[in-house]
Amino acid sequence: MSDTRRIWFCKIGVADDAEVPRGGDLPMRFAVEAAFRRVTGRKAKFTFSGWGSMQEELTPNEKEIIGERCN
């Protein structure tokens, strides 16, 4: 299986008026890792997360979907 089928990612956008405290990604990371264990029965090999990561840019399609939901 190719690496593109073995890595799951998620993008979460913060509302303009929301504040994310320092370390705010840690509870979300723990929740995702726990869900992964429930779904697969195995511990994840690695988990990367954080605000301002490499996945911070939205694709044109994602921007279009968000625009439709915000209208």
MDAnalysis code that builds the backbone (N, CA, C; Angstrom):
import MDAnalysis as mda
import numpy as np

u = mda.Universe.empty(213, n_residues=71, atom_resindex=np.repeat(np.arange(71), 3), trajectory=True)
u.add_TopologyAttr("name", ["N", "CA", "C"] * 71)
u.add_TopologyAttr("resid", np.arange(1, 72))
u.add_TopologyAttr("resname", ["MET", "SER", "ASP", "THR", "ARG", "ARG", "ILE", "TRP", "PHE", "CYS", "LYS", "ILE", "GLY", "VAL", "ALA", "ASP", "ASP", "ALA", "GLU", "VAL", "PRO", "ARG", "GLY", "GLY", "ASP", "LEU", "PRO", "MET", "ARG", "PHE", "ALA", "VAL", "GLU", "ALA", "ALA", "PHE", "ARG", "ARG", "VAL", "THR", "GLY", "ARG", "LYS", "ALA", "LYS", "PHE", "THR", "PHE", "SER", "GLY", "TRP", "GLY", "SER", "MET", "GLN", "GLU", "GLU", "LEU", "THR", "PRO", "ASN", "GLU", "LYS", "GLU", "ILE", "ILE", "GLY", "GLU", "ARG", "CYS", "ASN"])
u.atoms.positions = np.array([
    [0.850, -1.176, 0.000],
    [0.000, 0.000, 0.000],
    [0.896, 1.240, 0.000],
    [0.541, 2.234, -0.786],
    [1.357, 3.442, -0.861],
    [1.220, 4.266, 0.418],
    [2.218, 5.118, 0.686],
    [2.182, 5.976, 1.874],
    [0.974, 6.900, 1.871],
    [0.496, 7.308, 0.685],
    [-0.646, 8.221, 0.651],
    [-1.900, 7.571, 1.200],
    [-1.982, 6.264, 1.203],
    [-3.142, 5.559, 1.753],
    [-2.920, 5.166, 3.212],
    [-1.751, 5.427, 3.744],
    [-1.438, 5.011, 5.108],
    [-1.294, 6.189, 6.059],
    [-1.537, 7.384, 5.588],
    [-1.435, 8.582, 6.441],
    [-2.756, 9.326, 6.369],
    [-3.387, 9.519, 7.511],
    [-4.649, 10.250, 7.609],
    [-4.340, 11.638, 8.126],
    [-5.021, 12.629, 7.599],
    [-4.810, 13.967, 8.122],
    [-6.142, 14.662, 8.256],
    [-6.146, 15.707, 9.067],
    [-7.355, 16.471, 9.342],
    [-6.955, 17.930, 9.475],
    [-7.775, 18.806, 8.957],
    [-7.547, 20.241, 9.108],
    [-8.691, 20.814, 9.927],
    [-8.371, 21.611, 10.931],
    [-9.381, 22.237, 11.776],
    [-9.161, 23.742, 11.721],
    [-10.201, 24.464, 11.370],
    [-10.116, 25.920, 11.315],
    [-10.706, 26.530, 12.573],
    [-10.072, 27.566, 13.061],
    [-10.515, 28.245, 14.270],
    [-11.363, 29.455, 13.885],
    [-12.509, 29.600, 14.535],
    [-13.356, 30.770, 14.293],
    [-12.579, 32.036, 14.651],
    [-12.891, 33.115, 13.962],
    [-12.151, 34.371, 14.145],
    [-12.094, 34.842, 15.594],
    [-13.138, 34.595, 16.375],
    [-13.173, 35.092, 17.748],
    [-12.703, 34.071, 18.782],
    [-12.273, 32.892, 18.331],
    [-11.836, 31.849, 19.263],
    [-10.352, 31.986, 19.576],
    [-10.019, 31.701, 20.803],
    [-8.621, 31.709, 21.231],
    [-8.205, 30.269, 21.506],
    [-7.044, 29.897, 21.028],
    [-6.511, 28.557, 21.285],
    [-5.355, 28.715, 22.262],
    [-5.468, 28.127, 23.453],
    [-4.397, 28.273, 24.429],
    [-3.141, 27.519, 24.007],
    [-2.022, 27.923, 24.552],
    [-0.764, 27.220, 24.306],
    [-0.962, 25.752, 24.679],
    [-0.531, 24.853, 23.811],
    [-0.718, 23.427, 24.047],
    [-2.122, 22.944, 23.731],
    [-2.910, 23.789, 23.060],
    [-4.297, 23.464, 22.776],
    [-4.489, 22.280, 21.846],
    [-3.436, 21.857, 21.179],
    [-3.592, 20.697, 20.295],
    [-3.441, 19.375, 21.043],
    [-2.907, 19.396, 22.250],
    [-2.646, 18.147, 22.969],
    [-3.912, 17.337, 23.252],
    [-4.998, 17.935, 23.764],
    [-6.208, 17.130, 23.977],
    [-6.742, 16.538, 22.667],
    [-6.645, 17.294, 21.576],
    [-7.113, 16.782, 20.288],
    [-6.230, 15.638, 19.809],
    [-4.931, 15.764, 20.017],
    [-4.003, 14.690, 19.631],
    [-4.340, 13.414, 20.395],
    [-4.555, 13.519, 21.707],
    [-4.900, 12.345, 22.514],
    [-6.209, 11.716, 22.035],
    [-7.194, 12.548, 21.695],
    [-8.487, 12.032, 21.231],
    [-8.334, 11.283, 19.910],
    [-7.549, 11.828, 18.996],
    [-7.336, 11.166, 17.701],
    [-6.589, 9.852, 17.887],
    [-5.562, 9.850, 18.736],
    [-4.817, 8.619, 18.972],
    [-5.712, 7.551, 19.600],
    [-6.586, 7.947, 20.534],
    [-7.506, 6.994, 21.165],
    [-8.496, 6.453, 20.137],
    [-9.015, 7.314, 19.280],
    [-9.949, 6.872, 18.236],
    [-9.249, 5.924, 17.264],
    [-8.014, 6.215, 16.920],
    [-7.260, 5.344, 16.024],
    [-7.122, 3.948, 16.627],
    [-6.802, 3.884, 17.934],
    [-6.675, 2.582, 18.606],
    [-8.001, 1.826, 18.593],
    [-9.127, 2.549, 18.819],
    [-10.437, 1.885, 18.795],
    [-10.761, 1.343, 17.403],
    [-10.428, 2.093, 16.360],
    [-10.765, 1.702, 14.990],
    [-9.877, 0.575, 14.489],
    [-8.573, 0.666, 14.765],
    [-7.627, -0.294, 14.191],
    [-7.180, -1.380, 15.153],
    [-7.346, -1.144, 16.446],
    [-6.837, -2.098, 17.433],
    [-5.342, -1.990, 17.638],
    [-4.726, -0.963, 17.070],
    [-3.270, -0.790, 17.176],
    [-2.933, 0.648, 17.537],
    [-1.760, 0.825, 18.105],
    [-1.266, 2.165, 18.400],
    [-0.718, 2.781, 17.115],
    [-0.931, 4.087, 16.934],
    [-0.402, 4.777, 15.761],
    [1.132, 4.759, 15.787],
    [1.722, 4.639, 14.628],
    [3.183, 4.640, 14.524],
    [3.734, 6.027, 14.840],
    [3.007, 7.070, 14.430],
    [3.404, 8.446, 14.745],
    [2.180, 9.341, 14.657],
    [2.245, 10.476, 15.327],
    [1.195, 11.493, 15.252],
    [1.875, 12.852, 15.257],
    [1.589, 13.643, 14.242],
    [2.081, 15.012, 14.179],
    [0.868, 15.927, 14.246],
    [0.969, 16.984, 15.017],
    [-0.102, 17.972, 15.042],
    [0.483, 19.296, 15.496],
    [-0.304, 20.317, 15.352],
    [0.117, 21.625, 15.826],
    [-0.433, 22.725, 14.945],
    [-0.573, 23.873, 15.509],
    [-1.039, 25.033, 14.757],
    [0.100, 25.528, 13.892],
    [-0.205, 25.868, 12.635],
    [0.821, 26.358, 11.721],
    [1.656, 25.249, 11.124],
    [1.063, 24.073, 10.982],
    [1.806, 22.949, 10.417],
    [1.860, 23.055, 8.896],
    [2.468, 22.060, 8.261],
    [2.596, 22.054, 6.808],
    [1.231, 21.991, 6.124],
    [0.214, 21.496, 6.797],
    [-1.114, 21.367, 6.205],
    [-1.976, 22.601, 6.461],
    [-1.368, 23.728, 6.841],
    [-2.169, 24.888, 7.218],
    [-2.871, 25.547, 6.042],
    [-2.417, 25.330, 4.840],
    [-3.060, 25.932, 3.674],
    [-4.233, 25.067, 3.210],
    [-5.313, 25.719, 2.826],
    [-6.452, 25.000, 2.289],
    [-6.335, 24.913, 0.777],
    [-6.819, 23.812, 0.220],
    [-6.825, 23.658, -1.228],
    [-7.935, 24.541, -1.802],
    [-7.895, 24.825, -3.092],
    [-8.987, 25.597, -3.699],
    [-10.355, 24.952, -3.460],
    [-10.447, 23.630, -3.536],
    [-11.720, 22.944, -3.285],
    [-12.182, 23.136, -1.844],
    [-11.268, 23.047, -0.895],
    [-11.633, 23.249, 0.510],
    [-12.123, 24.677, 0.736],
    [-11.439, 25.643, 0.135],
    [-11.865, 27.036, 0.265],
    [-13.266, 27.231, -0.301],
    [-13.575, 26.575, -1.413],
    [-14.900, 26.673, -2.023],
    [-15.965, 26.075, -1.101],
    [-15.674, 24.923, -0.506],
    [-16.624, 24.280, 0.404],
    [-16.876, 25.166, 1.618],
    [-15.835, 25.714, 2.200],
    [-15.974, 26.586, 3.359],
    [-16.776, 27.828, 2.988],
    [-16.521, 28.388, 1.830],
    [-17.258, 29.554, 1.384],
    [-18.739, 29.275, 1.277],
    [-19.100, 28.097, 0.769],
    [-20.513, 27.706, 0.652],
    [-21.148, 27.545, 2.020],
    [-20.433, 27.012, 2.990],
    [-20.987, 26.800, 4.323],
    [-21.135, 28.102, 5.082],
    [-20.296, 29.074, 4.776],
    [-20.321, 30.348, 5.498],
    [-21.357, 31.304, 4.924],
    [-21.881, 31.030, 3.747],
    [-22.864, 31.943, 3.127],
    [-24.265, 31.666, 3.623],
])
